[in-house]
Every structure is written in C-alpha cells, then in structure tokens.
Amino acid sequence: MKNDRATFPGAAFAGWRIMRSDEGRLWASRERPFPVTAEAAGACRTVDADDLPELGLAIAEQESIAKQTPPEQENATVQVSAAESAATA
C-alpha cells in the first residue's frame, strides 16, 4: 500500500491518512479514533472507495455519524462526607 497523503491535500481529508492499495483502490484511515459512542453508532475509522470523490463522501459520512452522537461524558467524581461514608458501611 502506498501513502498518498501528499497527493490528496485539502480540508475534505484533514485528520485522515489516504492510501492507495497495490490494486489502485483508495483507503482512508482516521488519524484519531472516534469516541466510543460514535463507533457504537456505526462510525468507521477506515473506509475505502474506487475514486477520490467517492472517498470524500465516505469520509464525510463517517464524520456525520460521529457528529450526530451525543458527546461522551466523563465519570463524575462524587464527594462523600465521612458521616455518609460511615452510614453506608
């Protein structure tokens, strides 16, 4: 596989690495993983296509799926007083 990143510049591919297989098929792999919620909703980190316009559409579709998912929430830290802790023990 050949890395064609320099051949395909542009905002449509920002954050994605573009490769061409030995057979000439184009592949794109997202440089950073999607959030877990986006992957669970069906966003794929790697896509392929026959030509550049089709690859751009495949990338746009994955980014759209990711944008439609709710953002991940970090686990909230709950502070418990010593009295509450003792009461549950």
N, C-alpha and C positions, 0 to 999 in steps of 0.2 A: 504494500500500500504506500502511496506517495502522499506527503503532506502538501496540499496546495494552498495553504493559508495565505501566502503572499500573492497568489494568483487571484484570490477572491476577496479583496478588501471590501469594506463597507459596513454600514450600520446593520444591515439585514443579517450579518453573520457575527456581530460583536458578541464575544463571550462563547463562541463556538469554534471548534477546530474542524477544518474541512480537509477531507482526504479523498483521494481517488484510488479505487481498487485497481488491481492489475487488469481487470476486465473492463475498466473505464467507468464503473458505477461510482457515483458521488456519495460520500458519507459525511455526516456532521456529528460531532460529539460535544456536548456542552462541557465547558471547562470546569464549572462548579456544579455539584449535584443540585437537583431541585429539592425543595423541602419535602419531608416525608408526606405531608398532606397532599402536595401536588402529585407526587408519584402514586399515591393511593388513588387519586382522581384520574390517573391514566397518563400523566405527562412522562414522556420517554426522554432519556438523556442522549440517546443515539438514534439518528434517523438516516434514511438513505433515499436516493432518488436517481432518476435517469439523467436529469439535466439540472442546470443551475436554478432556473425559475421554479421548478418543482421542489428542489431542495429548500429554497427560500420559503415556500409555502409550508413545507413540513416543519421547518423550524418555527415559523410563525404560529402554527397550530399548537405546538408543544408549549410555547411561551404563553399562548392564550389560555390553555388549560390551567397552567400554573397561576396565572393572574386571577382566574375565577375561583380559586380555592381560598378558604379563609387562612389568614396567617397563623403560623404556629405560635402557640403561647408557651412561654417558659413556665416551669413549675414555680408557683408562688411559695415564698418562704413564709411559713406561719409561725408567729411568735406565740409561745405558750408560757404563761406565768408559772412560777414554781407551785403555786396553790392549785392551778388547773392540772398541772402535771401530776401532783400528788393525789388529786381527786380521782384520776383515771387509772392510777396504778393499783 
